[in-house]
């Protein structure tokens, strides 16, 4: 090496590069052509797992409403059936509800009222019902009588207002027709003048006899005929409707008379002889019942209904000999 610079620095920059460019790149690329496979090894970690890597939650969700940490206050609404018939959220349900909160407690007032007090939902929710301007049946007897009430005068029960299609009617006539058709005039407030007595006959269901359509106290009167009864011109026609009572008995007693028998013959209860349809000593056996077959004489009765007996003995016994 030299002891010092060979020349002093030039006074100005040179006009061009000191040397010409080389004819070719000085060196080949540092690596061969691109590789066909990754140059690194397989991933250092295993394939993704098929299942979560963490365990199941440490605790399942609780099945009961949360308790206030500072007290035993139970969160949720419950039905108060013992006092007010409403839903409460005072944190103090009865013990059997507190011990089964999933079965009884609900998260909102609306849910509780809908589940337990659907028949009085508005009252449970604290909502004042608004009249619908309609008529409803007086089943609660807010006012005496079989009548329809207007809800703007007397508020309808809530279960009716919650189902107006079933209970409420726009007119009094339609309400009375549906609910009190059997007492329509009373429902509508129509006062009718009773027809004068017809003096005809109708069946008295209590006595199984016929009575007359006339004012009480009169001869054979049963009072004015009820609307449901049929009138008959004669006592015979009326008694024909009372099929379980002998017609002669019905006809006589309906007219205040003592019934007389037909004097015909029927089989007595012991099935050993026949007896006469009359009241008195033998051969009378009392008045025949309606279902008993009557015969003109004892011989015919014994022959047709007691054929297994000795006929002479049957006739003799029937005549009381």
PyMOL commands that set and color helices and strands:
alter all, ss='L'
color gray80, all
select helices_A, chain A and resi 95-98+101-104+109-116+118-125+158-161+164-167+172-179+181-188+235-239+247-254+298-305+311-318
alter helices_A, ss='H'
color red, helices_A
select strands_A, chain A and resi 78-80+86-88+135-137+148-150+201-204+209-212+265-267+274-276
alter strands_A, ss='S'
color yellow, strands_A
deselect
rebuild
show_as cartoon
